[in-house]
Amino acid sequence: MADKAKFIQELYSRYSAKGEYITLGKGMLDGEVVTEVDVKIPLKTINRHGLIAGATGTGKTKTLQVFAEQLSHLGIPSLVLDIKGDFSGIAEPGAENSIISERYAKTQLPYQPQAFPVELMTISGEKGVKLRATVTEFGPVLLSKILELNDTQQSIISIVFKYCDDKGLPLIDLDDLKKVLQYVTDNPQGKADLANNYGSIAPASLGTILRSIVALEQQGAAQFFGEPSFDVEDLLQQRDGKGVVNILRVGNIQNQPQLFSTFMLSLFAEIYMNFPEEGDSGKPKLVLFIDEAHLIFNEASKALLNQIETMVKLIRSKGVGIYFITQIPGDVPENVLSQLGLKIQHALRGFTAKDRKEISKAVENYPITEYYKADELIQNLGIGEAFITALDEKGIPTPLVHTYLISPESRMDILNDAEVSDLTSRSALVAKYEQTVNKDSAYEMLTSRMEQAVQNAPPTQPTRPVKEEPGVFESVMKSRAGRTFTTTLAREGAKFVLGMFGLGGRRR
């Protein structure tokens, strides 16, 4: 048996903190909860990112819930990408039962059932805060990435954005973009204007761009592009001193991978551009939790994967931490995994040769320990137990500790429909973003211009009404709001910086 006194002395000193911290549980040794060892994570290192991994049913979501609760207690807001749809219960207080009572008796910590402030968010029309962005805000660089365009096609998009900027044509939604493409290729005046000042567009390239736009629309992007656009500063709310837990429900990601990639690219870019540099401050300003991350990495576009790797490297200085929740560490690309400071590893099952290989790979990444046979214990961790290794306040990895995790103080179940309706009806953010603002944008301006040209044509010349081309240039819904292009240059400059760090699109 390991030396308990030595274990307490070493682990107590390495998991102590001079500044603020969150507590995830108590250390364990030889199957016994050691109450003298608090597993504390310094707030100073939360923006160094992390991983919560483990087999299905081992308690990953509950650990995520505890993590978000502890941050909220200290006034730190979070954004949780809730892919399974089972996280919303954090908005209601939990209920003590015999299992929870036994767990907290072992930790000798108090259990205080309570609710936490929550905002439900959506990118696909569900109840909640509607997250939108304009085409202009998204910009030609990121738009080309999400459409997976080659270099030639990307240059066409850049020319179109420049043309619209010069001509005062606001690009708000995808209908605006399609209308501009139609105008500069089918309308004689638009075609001549573009060719004389910017260069012509090859029909084959135009067809590829339009097909990519239509494919994106078919995944629901028409709801994402528009106004009012979402202000990322609204993710930083506090209520009664607690940080708000923002929950984005994205249960249909497998059917809408491109739409989700679009949202993630926009979110990362907006945070990078709008949040000031924080450096290594005493506490993070926002923490992002990406649940079921293996679905993200399996379904996401190449652009999103590059962006995630870039953001993990850069966003720390903005005071933002990113945490991936998945089944095995191997689900996360190596370049991302190497950047993660906190690792919370629930049980892994060694049923197959592949499983055993993943276990060996996971254990190899842990600090060497004299207290556990990690490769054996990792397969026998109980529900609500995990291996943890983190960074101390000096940025040095802490010893591996078998941790008996505390339980969530909020409900460990979802909200019902009535509770969701009540929560969203009381939300100021839902009211702020609920109604689409409708003003003239590029679609209305160019439609009017083309109709006026027909009306002013000489009577001796036969005229025909301008028609939308079937399928691609079809009639659209109500117009979206206009927004000026005065911020385009600044936004594109920031996105160019992102591109320098790995946002290059794939060549065709």
N, C-alpha and C positions, 0 to 999 in steps of 0.2 A: 504493500500500500504506500501511496505517496505521503510525504511529510506534510501534514495539514498545517502546522504552524508556519512552515516555509511558504506553502501555498498562499496562506492568508497574507503574510508579510509582502510577498512579491506582487500578488494581484491587487492588493489594497493600494499599494504605492503607485502601480502603473495605471490603475483605473480611477485615480483621484484627479480632481481638477480644481485649479485656483479660481477660474472664472465660472460662468454659467454652464450648465450641462443638462442633459436629459438622462433619466435612469430607465434602463430596459429590463432589469431584473437582478438576480443574485447569482453568484458563481456556484458551481457544483464540483464536488470532488468525490470520486468513488460512489456515485449515486446519491450523495447527500447534499442538501442545500446548505451552503455555508453563508450564514446571514451576515458575517463580517465583511463579505466581499460584495460591494455594490458595483454593478457593471454600468459605469457612467460614460457617456459620450460627450466630450466638450463641444459646446456650440461653435467654438472657434474653428472646428474642423468639419462641421456639417457640410460646408460648401466644397469639400473634397470628394463628394459623390460616394455612391455605394451600391451594394447588391444585397438583395434578400432572395435566397434560393432555397429549394427543397422540393421533394416529391409532393404529388397531389395529396391533400389532406393532412399535411404536417403542421399547418398553422401559419403559413406565410401572410395571408390576408389579415389575420388577427395581429401579427407583428407589425404590419403596415399601419393598422388602425392605432395600435399603441404608439407608434412612432409619430403619427400625425397628431394624436392627442397631446403627447408630451411637448411637441413644438407649439401647438395652439396655446397650451398653458403659459408659455413664455412669450406669447404675442407674435409668433412667427406663422404667417399664412403658408398654405401649401396648395398645390394643384395635383389632384389624383386622377389619372386616366383609368377609369373604372371599366375595364373591358368585360368582366364577368357580371357587372351590375349588382354586386353584393356588398357595396361599401356605404350605401346611403344611410344606414342605421346609425352612423356616427352623429346624426342630427338629433337623436333621441337618447335619453339616459338608459343605461343598462339596468339589469335586475340581478341582485345577488342570489346565488344558488349554492348548493352544497359544494360543487366543484370549484367555484370561485372562492368560496370561504376557505376551503382547504388549501388552495394555492396561496392565498394571501396570508394564511396562518403560517405557512412554511417560510414565506419571505419576511414575515413580521413587518409588513408595510400596510398602511391603511387603504381600504377600498372605499371610494367615494363615487357612487353612480352619478353621472351627469351627462348632459348633452353638450354638443359643441356647435359653434356657429357654422353654417353650411350655405353655400351657393351651388345649386345644380345648374349645369351648363350643357349646351348641345350644339352640334354642328350639323345635325340632320333632322331638325324639325320637332324633336321631342320637347316636353315641358322643361323650361329652364331658360337661362340667359343665352340668347342667340349670339353665337360668335361669328362675326363676319369680318371681311377685309375687302378693300377695293382692289381692282386690277392695278391701278396706279400705285397703291401702297405695296402691293406684292412685287411689282417691278419686272422688267424684262429678263433679268438674270435668273431669279428664282422661278418665274413663270416658265421660262425655257427649260429649266431643270425638271420641273414637275411634269411638263409635257414631253420630256425625254427627246428634245430636238437636237439635231446635230449642229455643227458650227455654222453652216450656211443658214439653216433655218433660224438659229438663234440670232444671227445678224439681221435677219428680216424682222424679227420681233423687236429688236432694238431700234431699227429704222422706223417702224410703225410707232413706237413710243415717242421717238423724237419728233416725228411728223405731228402726232397729236399734241405734244407739248407746244410746238411752234404755232399750231393752228388753234389752240385753245379748245381742244375737243376732250372733255373729261372721259377717261376710261374708268367706269365704275364696275360694270359686270361683264360677263363673257359675251353678252349680246352686243355691247358696245364694241368690243374687240372684233367680233365677226363682221359687224357693219362696216368698220373702218377697212378691214381686209377686202370686203366686197367693193367698197367705194373706190379704192385705189387700184383695183384690178379690172372692174367692169364699167365704171363710169368714166367717160372720156376725159372730163375735166380733172377728176381725181387721179386718173392714171397718168395724164400728162404732167400734173403738178408734182407727183411723186417722182416720175422719171427725170424731170428737169432739175430737181433739187436734191434728191436723195438716192435715186437709182430705181430700176424696175424690179418687179418681183416675178420670179419664174413660176408659171402655173403649177408645175409639179411640186415645188416646195410649198406653195400655198395650199394645195390639196392635202399634203401631209400635215401641215399645221392645223387645218380645219378639222381633219379627222381626229387629231389628238384632242382638240378642244371639245368636240362632240363626245368623245369617249369619257372625258373628264365630267362633262355635264351629265352623262348617263349614270354617274356614281353620286349625283346629288350636289355637284359643285355650284349649281345655279343658286342654291340657298346660302352658300358660303360667301360668294362674291356679291357685295352690295354695301349699302349704308343703312344705319350708322355702323361704322367699323368699330371693332372692339378695342378699347384702350387697355393695354396690359397693366397700367397702373391700378386698374380696378381689381387686379389679383392680390393687391397688397393691403386688403382691408383688415381692420381689427374691430371687434365688438366686445365691450365690457372687458377690455384688456386681453382678450383671447384672439389669436390669429384665426382668420376665417379659413375653413377647409373648402376649397373649390373642387367640385366633383364633376368631371366631364365623362358622361356616359357614352361609350363608343362600342357597344356590344356587337355592332354589325361591321366591324373592321374587316372581316374576311370577305365581305361582299363589296366593301368600299375602300380598298387599300390606297387608291390614288387620292381619294378625297381626304383620307386621314393624313397621308403624306403632305398634301397641300396645307392642311391645318398646322401640322408640326413645323414645316418649313417656315410658315408665316409667323408662328409663335416664337420660334427661336430667333428669327431675324428681328422681330419687334422688340424682344427682350434685350438682345444684344445692342440694338440701336438706341433704345430709350432709357435703359437703366444706367445710372452713372457708375463709374469705377468705384469699387469699394475696397479692393485689396483684401488683405486678411484681417477683416474687422472682427469684433468680438462675437458676432452672431450673424447668421444668414438673414437675408430679407425675404427670400422665397425658396421653397423646396418643391421640386417636381418629382412625383412618383409615377413611374410607368409600369402598371401592372400587366401581367402576362406578356412580358417583353419579348418572349420568343415569337409571338405572333407579329410583333412589330418588325423584328429582324427578318422573319420569313416572308412577310407580305409587302414590306415597304419598298419604295423605289430606291434605285441606286443613289439618287440625289439626297434622299432622307438619311440613308446610312452614312453617307459622307458628312452630312450636316450634323448628325448625332456625334460622330467622332470629333468633328471640329468644335462643337459646342462643349463637349466634355473637357476639352483643352482650354477653351477661352472663357466660358461663362462663369467659371469660379471667381474671376476677378470682379464680376458684377454682383457678387453676394448671393449667387444662386447655386443650389445643390441639385443634382439629378440622381435619382435612385431607381434601379431596375429591379423588378420583381419577376422571377422566372423559376423554372424547375431545376435546371442544372447550370452551373457556371459556364459550360461550353455553349449555351445558347447565345451568349454575348460575345461579339467579335473580340479577338485578342487585343486589338489596339484600343478598344474601349475598356475591356476588363482590367488592363494594366493601369488605368487611370483612376480606379475606384479605391478609395481609402478605407471605407467601412464595409466589412463583409459579415453578413448574418446568414449562416448556413444551417437550415433545418435538415432533417434526415434525408438521406438518399438510399435508394433500394438497389441492391446488387443482384438482381434476378438474372441478368444476361451478361455475356462477356463485354458487350458495349457498356452496360451499366457499371460494371467493375472498372472499366477503363476510365469512365467519367469520375468515379470515386477517387481513383488514384490521381487523376489530374487535379481534382479539387484539393485533395490533401497536400499535394506538392506545393500548392500556392499558400499554405498556412505557415506561420512561424513554427519552428521546431519546438516541441514541448516535452517536458519530462513527466507531465502529470497525466497524459492520456495516450492511449493507443488510438490515434485519430481515425485510422483507416477502418478499425473495428467499431468504435463508438459511433461514428457518423451513420452507420446503418441501424443503430439501436437507440437513437435519440427519440425520446417520447414527444407526443404532441405538446407544443408549447415550450419545447426545449430547442436550443440551437448552439452551434459553435459561433463565437464572435471574436473578431479581431478588428481593431480600429486604429486610429491615429491619436496619439496623445497631443497635448497642447504644443509640444515642440515639433510635431509632425513625424514622430517616430512610431512605427507599428507597435501595438500592444501585444502582449502574450495571448495565445489562443486560450479562450475560456469557455468551458461548457456552462451555458447560462440557462437558468430557470426563469423564463420570461413572465412578466406580470400580465394580467388580463386587461382588455379594454374596459374603460369606465363607461363607455357608451354602448348602445344596443348592438349586439353581434348578429344582426339580421337586417334585411332591407326595409325601407319605408313602403307602406302600402299606397295605393293610388290616391286615397283621400289625404294622406299625410304629404304626399308629393304636391298635390294641388294646393294645400294650405301653405306649404313652405314657399312655393313659387308665387302665390298670390300676395304674399307679404314682402316679396323681394323688391327693393328699389332698383336693383340692376336689371331684373326681368323687365320692369316697366321702362327703364331707360333704353333698352335695346329691342323691345318687342316689335315696335312698328317700323317698317321699312320707310325711309324718307324718299319721296319721289319728286325729282326735279329733272330738268333737261340735261341729258348727257350726250355722248357722241352719237348714240343711236338716233335720238330724236333730232339732233342738229343736222345730221347727214340725210336723214329721211326727208326733212323739210327742205333741205338744199336741193336734193334730187327732184322732188316734186315741183319746186319752184322753177328749176331749169326746164322741166317739161312744159310748164305753163307759159314760160317766156319764149319758147321756141318760135321762130318765124312761121306764120300760118301757111306759107307755101311749101313748107317741109312737113312731110308726114311724121307724126309723133306717135309714140306708143307709151302707155303707162309703164313706169318702172316696176318690175316684179321682183320679189325675192326668189332666188333660185330654190327649187324644191329640195327638201331634205336638209341641206346645210344652212342655207339662208332662209329659214322659215320665220313666220310671224312669231313674235315673242310676247311675253307677259308685260305688265305695266313697266314703265320706265323706272330706272333707279336714280338716285341722287347724283348731282354733279359735284365734283370737288376739283379745285384748282391744282395745278401741277407744280406749285412753287417748292414743294418738298422733294420732288423727284430726284434732283441731283444729289442732295444730301443722303437720301435713302440708298441710292445706287452706289454712292461712295462707300457706305458701310457694308453693303452686300458684296462689293468688290473685295473688301478686306476679308470677308468670309471666304470668298472664292480663292484667295491666295492661300488659305489654310485647308484646302482640300475639297472645294465645291466644284471641281471640274466635271463637266458633263461627259457622258461616255460618247465615244465617236462611233459613227456608223459608216 
